[in-house]
């Protein structure tokens, strides 16, 4: 196991990961953020260099972390050899199995390996799967304008908005989530629409993997094109920074799927997998 700290090697890794799209997209987004200031204090682990078979991004070991915060304790994985990935996962220096954490990736074998290793670690694994999408080049995105009446304004989120985002996110409701959302607001591109009182009524964020997340409009303000506008603004921001505009959606979320299709988003053949790992000692109703 090697931790890549050399900036030249990390830049080289960017180009190597591009050759393995779309399966490497999650790791690629994390590496892009590492190479552009590393606001989330991430690092890259490989089984070998330069001919790697597994690459994994994780929180720096020296960075402070809450053992219940699976939002921040997050890993992204891309592998070329499933057995090598399992060997890396079994290495006690790779993963902190005493925390609640998540692993993200776009390959089918992730869940199989986690289940195989987690049993001996006394850790529970919960899987969620989503349809992965890529937004097209900004020049092909339709122009979207705010309605004249009422007169909302396009802006960026503030950390004071984190509590509202925590209340409305399907994964929210905990203090760990609220802190995570506040950190995302500070570190990565976002966009929101404010009403005349300066309160957010629609918004979208990007995360530590350069993925567009938590696109949401308050129920009383829906059917006005706000989600489309936010998605378009964020996609253009990401493209301007050299990032792929990627996102994910549940297949049964018909309104979001319809919106994405109308924006000519590309639905990828590989599924996005998120695995939440919870040590048995932390298993509570609030975490399951």
C-alpha positions, -999 to 999 in steps of 0.1 A, spaced: 0 0 0 13 34 -10 0 69 -1 6 93 -31 17 127 -19 38 138 -48 19 165 -68 33 153 -101 21 118 -95 -13 130 -85 -15 151 -117 -5 120 -136 -32 100 -118 -58 124 -131 -50 115 -167 -47 78 -159 -82 78 -144 -97 96 -174 -88 65 -195 -111 44 -172 -143 65 -174 -170 61 -164 -161 35 -137 -134 58 -123 -155 90 -121 -160 90 -83 -123 87 -76 -115 111 -104 -137 138 -88 -120 133 -55 -85 135 -70 -95 167 -89 -105 183 -55 -72 171 -39 -52 187 -68 -71 219 -65 -65 229 -29 -77 197 -11 -103 216 11 -116 183 25 -81 170 36 -82 139 14 -54 116 3 -49 89 -23 -39 53 -16 -28 28 -43 -17 -8 -42 13 0 -63 27 28 -86 26 36 -114 10 3 -125 -18 4 -100 -47 -21 -98 -66 -3 -70 -69 34 -62 -88 47 -32 -93 81 -18 -98 87 20 -97 113 47 -62 121 58 -53 100 89 -41 131 107 -74 150 101 -99 151 130 -130 130 124 -162 121 143 -165 83 145 -203 86 137 -198 109 107 -200 87 77 -205 117 55 -170 129 61 -155 95 67 -160 87 30 -139 66 6 -141 64 -32 -127 33 -50 -118 23 -84 -102 -11 -91 -88 -31 -121 -85 -63 -101 -112 -73 -75 -89 -96 -55 -63 -68 -52 -91 -45 -40 -101 -70 -13 -65 -74 -2 -62 -36 1 -95 -34 21 -82 -62 45 -50 -42 51 -55 -26 86 -37 5 74 -62 12 47 -96 16 65 -105 26 100 -131 -2 107 -138 12 141 -158 42 126 -190 45 107 -179 51 71 -190 49 35 -175 36 3 -186 50 -30 -179 37 -65 -193 26 -98 -184 -11 -100 -205 -41 -92 -179 -59 -70 -178 -32 -42 -207 -47 -22 -194 -83 -25 -160 -73 -12 -173 -52 17 -196 -80 28 -168 -105 27 -144 -83 48 -170 -67 71 -182 -100 87 -148 -106 103 -147 -70 115 -181 -71 132 -194 -44 108 -228 -41 92 -230 -30 55 -260 -13 39 -261 -8 1 -278 20 -19 -278 20 -57 -285 49 -80 -285 58 -117 -254 78 -125 -256 107 -150 -233 131 -167 -245 165 -178 -236 175 -213 -212 203 -224 -225 237 -213 -230 249 -248 -258 223 -253 -276 231 -220 -308 251 -225 -309 287 -213 -331 291 -182 -343 324 -167 -359 333 -135 -396 343 -137 -403 380 -134 -430 376 -108 -423 370 -80 -388 383 -81 -364 357 -66 -326 361 -70 -298 337 -79 -271 334 -53 -247 311 -34 -256 293 -2 -243 305 32 -233 283 62 -264 297 80 -285 278 55 -271 244 66 -298 237 91 -325 241 64 -306 218 41 -302 193 69 -339 193 76 -349 187 39 -323 162 28 -333 126 27 -300 117 44 -302 145 68 -314 150 104 -282 146 124 -256 170 137 -230 152 117 -250 158 85 -255 195 93 -218 200 99 -210 182 66 -234 203 47 -219 235 62 -185 222 51 -197 216 16 -211 251 14 -178 265 24 -156 243 1 -173 236 -32 -195 251 -59 -232 256 -50 -261 277 -61 -295 287 -47 -325 309 -53 -335 333 -26 -369 347 -20 -375 384 -13 -366 379 24 -333 363 14 -343 328 24 -333 298 1 -363 283 -17 -343 261 -41 -306 249 -41 -280 224 -52 -245 215 -39 -214 196 -50 -196 172 -27 -161 159 -20 -163 137 -51 -173 166 -74 -208 152 -76 -239 174 -78 -261 165 -47 -291 176 -27 -310 194 -55 -341 205 -38 -370 230 -40 -393 238 -12 -427 222 -20 -446 255 -22 -422 268 -48 -421 239 -72 -432 237 -109 -414 271 -117 -383 257 -133 -360 263 -103 -345 228 -103 -336 231 -139 -320 265 -134 -299 254 -104 -287 222 -122 -278 243 -153 -259 269 -132 -240 242 -113 -231 221 -143 -217 252 -160 -197 261 -129 -182 226 -128 -174 226 -165 -157 260 -162 -134 246 -135 -125 216 -156 -147 191 -136 -172 166 -151 -207 176 -142 -219 143 -126 -249 134 -105 -270 105 -94 -307 98 -91 -330 70 -79 -346 53 -108 -381 57 -93 -377 94 -88 -397 101 -120 -397 140 -118 -359 141 -115 -354 115 -142 -377 135 -165 -358 167 -158 -325 151 -165 -337 137 -198 -350 171 -208 -315 185 -202 -299 158 -224 -281 143 -195 -263 110 -203 -274 81 -182 -244 59 -176 -245 21 -179 -228 16 -145 -247 21 -113 -235 43 -85 -231 23 -53 -229 38 -18 -221 14 11 -226 25 47 -204 5 71 -215 5 107 -196 -13 135 -220 -34 155 -213 -13 186 -228 17 169 -259 1 155 -289 22 166 -322 31 150 -309 65 140 -280 51 120 -298 23 101 
